Amino acid sequence: QVVLVESGGGLVQPGGSLRLSCNASGTFVRVSPMHWYRQTPGNQRELVAGITDTGRSDYADFVKGRFTISRDNDRRMVWLQMNSLNKNDTAVYYCHVKRLGLDYWGKGTLVIVSS
């Protein structure tokens, strides 16, 4: 059983920052790449950032230089530090892991960037 629980979303002004957290169950997550996706109404989920079990990270072009993904394998936690937020970052953010061909998602946390 894999359970992913996101937290940390909320309302923030343009230019502000938020830190999202993902608490993951399942021992395999310690050795699995983890990802953050986001979704806005009427659109597909899009990959925001990913991180390997050894800490190598990658980012979508639209967040490079603003967002940072990190993880703690012992605690089975993944974070997304989001800086310089703008209105286009408004979305539901999801934590994701894939195992044996199956995708696992949390319920998401809503981020609203608005003045």
Phi and psi in degrees as GROMACS dihedral restraints (atoms count N, CA, C in turn):
[ dihedral_restraints ]
;  ai    aj    ak    al  type     phi  dphi    fc
    3     4     5     6     1  -117.1    20    10
    4     5     6     7     1   127.2    20    10
    6     7     8     9     1  -127.8    20    10
    7     8     9    10     1   128.3    20    10
    9    10    11    12     1  -117.5    20    10
   10    11    12    13     1   128.9    20    10
   12    13    14    15     1  -125.9    20    10
   13    14    15    16     1   115.2    20    10
   15    16    17    18     1   -92.9    20    10
   16    17    18    19     1   153.8    20    10
   18    19    20    21     1  -156.1    20    10
   19    20    21    22     1   168.2    20    10
   21    22    23    24     1   105.6    20    10
   22    23    24    25     1    -5.9    20    10
   24    25    26    27     1   -71.3    20    10
   25    26    27    28     1   172.2    20    10
   27    28    29    30     1   161.8    20    10
   28    29    30    31     1  -167.3    20    10
   30    31    32    33     1   -96.5    20    10
   31    32    33    34     1   130.0    20    10
   33    34    35    36     1  -141.0    20    10
   34    35    36    37     1   148.1    20    10
   36    37    38    39     1   -78.6    20    10
   37    38    39    40     1   153.8    20    10
   39    40    41    42     1   -54.3    20    10
   40    41    42    43     1   137.0    20    10
   42    43    44    45     1    90.4    20    10
   43    44    45    46     1    -9.6    20    10
   45    46    47    48     1   -83.8    20    10
   46    47    48    49     1  -174.3    20    10
   48    49    50    51     1  -132.9    20    10
   49    50    51    52     1   152.6    20    10
   51    52    53    54     1  -143.9    20    10
   52    53    54    55     1   154.0    20    10
   54    55    56    57     1  -123.8    20    10
   55    56    57    58     1   115.5    20    10
   57    58    59    60     1   -90.9    20    10
   58    59    60    61     1   146.7    20    10
   60    61    62    63     1  -124.0    20    10
   61    62    63    64     1   148.1    20    10
   63    64    65    66     1  -131.5    20    10
   64    65    66    67     1   120.2    20    10
   66    67    68    69     1  -103.2    20    10
   67    68    69    70     1   120.2    20    10
   69    70    71    72     1  -113.5    20    10
   70    71    72    73     1   136.2    20    10
   72    73    74    75     1   -97.6    20    10
   73    74    75    76     1   164.1    20    10
   75    76    77    78     1    97.1    20    10
   76    77    78    79     1   121.7    20    10
   78    79    80    81     1   -66.0    20    10
   79    80    81    82     1   -26.6    20    10
   81    82    83    84     1   -66.2    20    10
   82    83    84    85     1   -20.4    20    10
   84    85    86    87     1   -63.3    20    10
   85    86    87    88     1   -20.6    20    10
   87    88    89    90     1   -65.5    20    10
   88    89    90    91     1   -23.2    20    10
   90    91    92    93     1  -118.4    20    10
   91    92    93    94     1    16.2    20    10
   93    94    95    96     1  -112.7    20    10
   94    95    96    97     1   144.5    20    10
   96    97    98    99     1   -61.8    20    10
   97    98    99   100     1   142.6    20    10
   99   100   101   102     1  -122.4    20    10
  100   101   102   103     1   153.2    20    10
  102   103   104   105     1  -138.2    20    10
  103   104   105   106     1   156.8    20    10
  105   106   107   108     1  -116.1    20    10
  106   107   108   109     1   131.4    20    10
  108   109   110   111     1  -119.4    20    10
  109   110   111   112     1   167.7    20    10
  111   112   113   114     1  -143.5    20    10
  112   113   114   115     1   157.9    20    10
  114   115   116   117     1  -146.9    20    10
  115   116   117   118     1   137.0    20    10
  117   118   119   120     1  -113.8    20    10
  118   119   120   121     1   157.4    20    10
  120   121   122   123     1   -54.9    20    10
  121   122   123   124     1   131.8    20    10
  123   124   125   126     1    82.6    20    10
  124   125   126   127     1     0.7    20    10
  126   127   128   129     1  -122.3    20    10
  127   128   129   130     1   158.5    20    10
  129   130   131   132     1   -76.2    20    10
  130   131   132   133     1   159.5    20    10
  132   133   134   135     1   -66.8    20    10
  133   134   135   136     1   141.4    20    10
  135   136   137   138     1  -124.5    20    10
  136   137   138   139     1   143.8    20    10
  138   139   140   141     1   -72.3    20    10
  139   140   141   142     1   130.5    20    10
  141   142   143   144     1  -101.1    20    10
  142   143   144   145     1   -49.2    20    10
  144   145   146   147     1  -160.4    20    10
  145   146   147   148     1   155.1    20    10
  147   148   149   150     1  -141.0    20    10
  148   149   150   151     1   156.9    20    10
  150   151   152   153     1  -145.8    20    10
  151   152   153   154     1   133.8    20    10
  153   154   155   156     1   -79.6    20    10
  154   155   156   157     1   173.3    20    10
  156   157   158   159     1   -67.1    20    10
  157   158   159   160     1   -21.8    20    10
  159   160   161   162     1   -92.9    20    10
  160   161   162   163     1     2.2    20    10
  162   163   164   165     1    96.1    20    10
  163   164   165   166     1     4.7    20    10
  165   166   167   168     1   -76.1    20    10
  166   167   168   169     1   130.5    20    10
  168   169   170   171     1  -119.8    20    10
  169   170   171   172     1   159.9    20    10
  171   172   173   174     1  -147.1    20    10
  172   173   174   175     1   152.2    20    10
  174   175   176   177     1  -136.8    20    10
  175   176   177   178     1   150.4    20    10
  177   178   179   180     1   -67.6    20    10
  178   179   180   181     1   148.9    20    10
  180   181   182   183     1   -57.4    20    10
  181   182   183   184     1   -33.7    20    10
  183   184   185   186     1   -75.1    20    10
  184   185   186   187     1    -5.0    20    10
  186   187   188   189     1  -122.0    20    10
  187   188   189   190     1    -4.4    20    10
  189   190   191   192     1   -57.4    20    10
  190   191   192   193     1   134.3    20    10
  192   193   194   195     1    84.9    20    10
  193   194   195   196     1    -9.9    20    10
  195   196   197   198     1  -116.1    20    10
  196   197   198   199     1   -36.2    20    10
  198   199   200   201     1  -108.6    20    10
  199   200   201   202     1   149.2    20    10
  201   202   203   204     1  -136.1    20    10
  202   203   204   205     1   126.3    20    10
  204   205   206   207     1  -100.1    20    10
  205   206   207   208     1   142.5    20    10
  207   208   209   210     1  -148.7    20    10
  208   209   210   211     1   169.3    20    10
  210   211   212   213     1  -154.2    20    10
  211   212   213   214     1   159.9    20    10
  213   214   215   216     1  -130.9    20    10
  214   215   216   217     1   105.8    20    10
  216   217   218   219     1   -66.2    20    10
  217   218   219   220     1   -37.3    20    10
  219   220   221   222     1   -63.7    20    10
  220   221   222   223     1   -38.4    20    10
  222   223   224   225     1   -90.1    20    10
  223   224   225   226     1    -6.6    20    10
  225   226   227   228     1    54.6    20    10
  226   227   228   229     1    48.7    20    10
  228   229   230   231     1  -120.4    20    10
  229   230   231   232     1   145.4    20    10
  231   232   233   234     1  -131.5    20    10
  232   233   234   235     1   139.8    20    10
  234   235   236   237     1  -124.7    20    10
  235   236   237   238     1   156.2    20    10
  237   238   239   240     1  -132.9    20    10
  238   239   240   241     1   107.0    20    10
  240   241   242   243     1   -86.3    20    10
  241   242   243   244     1   122.1    20    10
  243   244   245   246     1  -117.6    20    10
  244   245   246   247     1   118.0    20    10
  246   247   248   249     1  -117.3    20    10
  247   248   249   250     1   164.2    20    10
  249   250   251   252     1    50.2    20    10
  250   251   252   253     1    47.4    20    10
  252   253   254   255     1   -68.0    20    10
  253   254   255   256     1   145.4    20    10
  255   256   257   258     1  -130.5    20    10
  256   257   258   259     1   174.0    20    10
  258   259   260   261     1   -62.1    20    10
  259   260   261   262     1   -28.2    20    10
  261   262   263   264     1   -69.3    20    10
  262   263   264   265     1   -12.7    20    10
  264   265   266   267     1   -86.5    20    10
  265   266   267   268     1    -4.1    20    10
  267   268   269   270     1   -63.3    20    10
  268   269   270   271     1   122.7    20    10
  270   271   272   273     1  -177.6    20    10
  271   272   273   274     1   170.6    20    10
  273   274   275   276     1   -91.2    20    10
  274   275   276   277     1   128.1    20    10
  276   277   278   279     1  -104.3    20    10
  277   278   279   280     1   133.0    20    10
  279   280   281   282     1  -121.5    20    10
  280   281   282   283     1   140.7    20    10
  282   283   284   285     1   -90.2    20    10
  283   284   285   286     1   145.3    20    10
  285   286   287   288     1  -144.4    20    10
  286   287   288   289     1   143.3    20    10
  288   289   290   291     1  -144.8    20    10
  289   290   291   292     1   150.1    20    10
  291   292   293   294     1  -119.9    20    10
  292   293   294   295     1   135.4    20    10
  294   295   296   297     1  -144.5    20    10
  295   296   297   298     1   129.0    20    10
  297   298   299   300     1    50.4    20    10
  298   299   300   301     1    40.7    20    10
  300   301   302   303     1    82.8    20    10
  301   302   303   304     1    -2.1    20    10
  303   304   305   306     1  -105.1    20    10
  304   305   306   307     1   139.1    20    10
  306   307   308   309     1   -94.8    20    10
  307   308   309   310     1   134.2    20    10
  309   310   311   312     1  -119.2    20    10
  310   311   312   313     1   135.3    20    10
  312   313   314   315     1  -130.0    20    10
  313   314   315   316     1   148.8    20    10
  315   316   317   318     1   -83.6    20    10
  316   317   318   319     1  -177.0    20    10
  318   319   320   321     1   -83.1    20    10
  319   320   321   322     1   -12.0    20    10
  321   322   323   324     1    94.1    20    10
  322   323   324   325     1   159.3    20    10
  324   325   326   327     1  -135.1    20    10
  325   326   327   328     1   133.9    20    10
  327   328   329   330     1   -86.9    20    10
  328   329   330   331     1   129.9    20    10
  330   331   332   333     1  -116.1    20    10
  331   332   333   334     1   125.1    20    10
  333   334   335   336     1  -121.8    20    10
  334   335   336   337     1   121.6    20    10
  336   337   338   339     1  -107.2    20    10
  337   338   339   340     1   111.2    20    10
  339   340   341   342     1  -157.4    20    10
  340   341   342   343     1   148.4    20    10
